[in-house]
């Protein structure tokens, strides 16, 4: 089993407080953690089309550098951008972790594990690349 060493946190800007909690827990495990641009919280700033395009490409590059994505899905919500990020990560063969079971059925098909934010320490340690590959085989 290969251990996960790096992760990108995917989150709606609505859940950046929860994303920061997850970030701290993942860093405490010694992981490299890539995060959304917290300074582009769409609840407080207007993000125009050129900004959104640039941010999307920057974020996909973070996923490229990661072993996994950890999706903050409070009450099962992911959002359109997060759905794109999860699809991209799955297409790249990354491990897909969710903080809660996603409400969107198509996303559920891509989930490798649900690990609540308050259980990251134990939950993430028990997951590896070999486990994910085994779960995805028919």
C-alpha positions as CSV (number, residue, x, y, z in Angstrom):
1,X,0.0,0.0,0.0
2,X,1.3,3.4,-1.0
3,X,0.8,6.1,1.7
4,X,-0.9,9.4,0.7
5,X,1.5,12.3,1.2
6,X,-0.2,15.2,-0.5
7,X,-3.8,16.4,-0.8
8,X,-5.7,19.2,-2.4
9,X,-8.7,20.5,-0.5
10,X,-11.7,21.2,-2.7
11,X,-14.4,23.3,-1.2
12,X,-17.2,25.8,-1.9
13,X,-16.2,29.2,-0.6
14,X,-19.2,28.8,1.7
15,X,-17.2,26.2,3.7
16,X,-13.8,27.8,3.9
17,X,-13.9,27.6,7.7
18,X,-14.3,23.9,7.6
19,X,-11.6,23.7,4.8
20,X,-9.2,25.5,7.2
21,X,-9.9,22.9,9.9
22,X,-9.3,20.1,7.5
23,X,-6.1,21.8,6.3
24,X,-4.8,22.0,9.9
25,X,-5.6,18.3,10.5
26,X,-4.0,17.1,7.3
27,X,-0.8,19.2,7.9
28,X,-0.6,17.8,11.4
29,X,-0.3,14.4,9.7
30,X,2.7,15.7,7.9
31,X,1.0,16.0,4.5
32,X,1.6,18.6,1.8
33,X,-1.7,20.4,1.6
34,X,-2.9,22.5,-1.3
35,X,-5.9,24.7,-0.7
36,X,-8.4,26.9,-2.5
37,X,-7.4,30.6,-2.7
38,X,-9.1,31.7,0.5
39,X,-8.7,35.3,-0.6
40,X,-11.1,34.7,-3.5
41,X,-14.1,33.8,-1.2
42,X,-17.0,34.5,-3.5
43,X,-19.2,35.4,-0.5
44,X,-17.0,38.5,-0.1
45,X,-15.4,39.3,-3.5
46,X,-16.7,39.3,-7.0
47,X,-14.9,36.9,-9.2
48,X,-15.1,37.8,-12.9
49,X,-14.8,35.4,-15.8
50,X,-11.1,35.9,-16.4
51,X,-10.3,35.4,-12.7
52,X,-12.5,32.3,-12.6
53,X,-10.7,30.8,-15.6
54,X,-7.2,31.6,-14.1
55,X,-8.2,30.2,-10.7
56,X,-9.6,27.0,-12.2
57,X,-6.4,26.3,-14.1
58,X,-4.3,27.1,-11.1
59,X,-6.4,24.8,-9.0
60,X,-6.3,21.9,-11.5
61,X,-2.5,22.2,-11.3
62,X,-2.7,21.7,-7.6
63,X,-4.7,18.5,-8.1
64,X,-2.0,17.4,-10.6
65,X,0.6,17.7,-7.8
66,X,-1.5,15.8,-5.2
67,X,-2.1,12.1,-4.4
68,X,-5.7,12.8,-3.4
69,X,-8.4,15.4,-3.1
70,X,-10.3,16.0,0.1
71,X,-13.7,17.5,-0.6
72,X,-15.5,19.5,2.0
73,X,-19.2,18.6,1.5
74,X,-21.1,20.1,4.4
75,X,-24.6,18.6,4.3
76,X,-23.6,16.8,1.1
77,X,-23.2,20.0,-1.0
78,X,-20.3,20.2,-3.4
79,X,-21.1,23.0,-6.0
80,X,-20.4,23.2,-9.7
81,X,-16.7,24.0,-9.5
82,X,-16.0,21.3,-7.0
83,X,-17.8,18.8,-9.2
84,X,-15.5,19.7,-12.1
85,X,-12.5,19.3,-9.7
86,X,-13.6,15.9,-8.5
87,X,-14.1,14.7,-12.1
88,X,-10.7,16.0,-13.1
89,X,-9.1,14.3,-10.0
90,X,-10.9,11.0,-10.7
91,X,-9.7,11.1,-14.4
92,X,-6.2,11.6,-13.1
93,X,-6.5,8.5,-10.9
94,X,-6.3,10.5,-7.6
95,X,-7.8,9.2,-4.4
96,X,-11.2,11.0,-3.8
97,X,-12.1,11.7,-0.2
98,X,-15.2,13.4,1.0
99,X,-16.0,14.9,4.4
100,X,-19.6,13.8,4.1
101,X,-21.5,11.6,1.6
102,X,-22.2,13.8,-1.4
103,X,-25.8,14.5,-2.3
104,X,-25.1,14.3,-6.0
105,X,-25.4,10.7,-7.2
106,X,-22.7,11.1,-9.9
107,X,-20.2,12.2,-7.2
108,X,-21.0,9.2,-5.0
109,X,-19.8,7.0,-7.8
110,X,-16.3,8.6,-7.5
111,X,-15.9,8.5,-3.7
112,X,-13.1,6.3,-2.4
113,X,-13.9,7.1,1.2
114,X,-15.9,9.4,3.5
115,X,-13.7,10.8,6.2
116,X,-15.4,13.4,8.5
117,X,-13.1,16.4,9.3
118,X,-13.1,15.5,13.0
119,X,-11.8,12.0,12.1
120,X,-9.1,12.9,9.6
121,X,-6.2,11.7,11.8
122,X,-7.4,8.1,11.9
123,X,-9.3,8.1,8.6
124,X,-6.7,9.4,6.3
125,X,-3.9,7.2,7.7
126,X,-5.8,4.1,6.9
127,X,-6.2,5.0,3.2
128,X,-3.6,4.3,0.5
129,X,-3.3,4.2,-3.3
130,X,-3.5,0.4,-3.5
131,X,-6.8,0.4,-1.5
132,X,-8.3,2.9,-4.0
133,X,-7.2,0.9,-7.0
134,X,-8.7,-2.3,-5.6
135,X,-12.0,-0.5,-4.9
136,X,-12.2,0.9,-8.4
137,X,-11.8,-2.5,-10.1
138,X,-15.0,-4.1,-11.3
